Amino acid sequence: MLTKLSGFMGATVAVVLVVVSLWAWAHAKHWVGGAGRPDLALWAVRSAVVAALAGAQVLGLTFVVGVFYDRDRTGEMMRLAAGFVCTTALVGAIAMGIVSN
């Protein structure tokens, strides 16, 4: 029962992350109007969106796929790759956000 509940919660958070990320990508130009370098600020927001999408993929692979399938090496490598993309995009977003001001 607890496994199904954690799978449901993980799926819910992953879906919310995807919806919010798509909304943020579409409205990124409205947020960066007052930045010193709006082109870098725009890519900082979009890089943060990519990080959130990769984080949603990690959640989906961890909680949703873990409910239906056993953990194996392929799934672990996919989670590791998505975590690496999430971390790299987040570091890039922070760096571009600092430089854009």
MARDREN-90225 format. One record per residue (C-alpha): chain; x, y, z; residue number from 1. Coordinates in pm, 1 decimal. Example, Ala and Ser with C-alpha at 12.3 -4.5 7.8 and 13.67 -1.06 7.14 Angstrom:
R kette xx yy zz nr
R A 1230.0 -450.0 780.0 1;
R A 1367.0 -106.0 714.0 2;
//
This chain:
R kette xx yy zz nr
R A 0.0 0.0 0.0 1;
R A 278.6 241.1 88.8 2;
R A 454.1 165.7 -240.2 3;
R A 142.4 253.1 -439.3 4;
R A 92.6 570.6 -238.0 5;
R A 450.8 682.1 -296.2 6;
R A 410.4 602.5 -666.0 7;
R A 96.4 815.1 -681.4 8;
R A 260.4 1103.0 -496.8 9;
R A 570.9 1083.6 -717.4 10;
R A 357.6 1084.4 -1030.4 11;
R A 155.7 1380.7 -904.5 12;
R A 464.6 1587.3 -826.6 13;
R A 622.8 1492.7 -1161.3 14;
R A 312.1 1598.6 -1354.9 15;
R A 290.5 1926.9 -1162.3 16;
R A 659.5 1991.8 -1237.1 17;
R A 603.6 1931.4 -1608.5 18;
R A 298.2 2160.7 -1623.1 19;
R A 470.8 2440.0 -1429.7 20;
R A 783.3 2402.4 -1642.9 21;
R A 590.0 2432.9 -1967.5 22;
R A 408.4 2737.8 -1833.0 23;
R A 739.1 2894.4 -1722.2 24;
R A 897.5 2831.8 -2063.6 25;
R A 606.4 3008.4 -2234.6 26;
R A 612.9 3307.9 -1997.6 27;
R A 989.6 3343.9 -1958.9 28;
R A 1005.4 3662.4 -2168.9 29;
R A 772.3 3841.9 -1928.7 30;
R A 997.5 3767.8 -1631.4 31;
R A 1325.4 3894.6 -1775.3 32;
R A 1220.3 4240.2 -1890.6 33;
R A 1414.2 4431.3 -1625.2 34;
R A 1737.2 4233.4 -1640.3 35;
R A 2064.3 4392.7 -1743.2 36;
R A 2114.8 4130.7 -2014.5 37;
R A 1771.6 3993.0 -2096.0 38;
R A 1903.8 3736.2 -2343.7 39;
R A 2109.5 3564.1 -2073.1 40;
R A 1827.3 3597.0 -1821.4 41;
R A 1590.5 3431.3 -2069.5 42;
R A 1825.6 3138.0 -2110.9 43;
R A 1872.2 3120.0 -1735.1 44;
R A 1498.2 3076.0 -1690.4 45;
R A 1481.0 2824.0 -1972.4 46;
R A 1776.6 2632.5 -1831.6 47;
R A 1598.1 2616.9 -1496.5 48;
R A 1294.3 2482.2 -1680.5 49;
R A 1507.7 2208.5 -1836.1 50;
R A 1640.2 2126.4 -1488.8 51;
R A 1284.0 2098.2 -1356.0 52;
R A 1184.0 1872.6 -1645.7 53;
R A 1483.0 1648.4 -1583.6 54;
R A 1393.4 1642.0 -1215.2 55;
R A 1041.4 1533.8 -1309.9 56;
R A 1193.0 1254.7 -1515.1 57;
R A 1399.4 1142.1 -1217.0 58;
R A 1085.2 1139.4 -1002.3 59;
R A 896.0 945.3 -1265.9 60;
R A 1170.6 689.0 -1301.2 61;
R A 1208.8 655.1 -927.7 62;
R A 851.5 634.5 -808.8 63;
R A 628.2 549.0 -1104.0 64;
R A 843.6 303.1 -1295.4 65;
R A 967.3 155.5 -969.0 66;
R A 611.7 49.6 -884.2 67;
R A 568.4 -153.9 -1201.8 68;
R A 919.0 -284.0 -1270.8 69;
R A 1207.9 -413.0 -1066.4 70;
R A 1514.2 -195.4 -1042.6 71;
R A 1787.0 -293.4 -1284.4 72;
R A 2104.2 -144.3 -1421.7 73;
R A 1935.4 20.1 -1720.5 74;
R A 1685.2 203.8 -1503.0 75;
R A 1957.0 315.6 -1266.2 76;
R A 2164.7 448.9 -1556.2 77;
R A 1862.2 638.4 -1689.6 78;
R A 1803.2 791.9 -1347.5 79;
R A 2169.8 883.1 -1318.8 80;
R A 2168.9 1045.6 -1663.6 81;
R A 1853.4 1244.5 -1586.3 82;
R A 2003.4 1353.8 -1254.7 83;
R A 2318.1 1465.3 -1434.3 84;
R A 2113.0 1668.5 -1683.6 85;
R A 1916.0 1821.3 -1396.7 86;
R A 2230.4 1918.4 -1207.4 87;
R A 2407.4 2056.5 -1513.4 88;
R A 2106.8 2262.0 -1622.6 89;
R A 2059.2 2397.5 -1271.7 90;
R A 2423.8 2501.8 -1241.7 91;
R A 2398.2 2666.2 -1585.2 92;
R A 2081.6 2848.4 -1483.9 93;
R A 2243.0 2981.8 -1168.0 94;
R A 2555.5 3091.8 -1357.1 95;
R A 2357.0 3265.7 -1631.7 96;
R A 2130.1 3425.9 -1372.6 97;
R A 2429.5 3573.7 -1191.7 98;
R A 2589.8 3699.5 -1512.5 99;
R A 2267.8 3848.7 -1650.3 100;
R A 2238.0 4109.8 -1373.4 101;
//
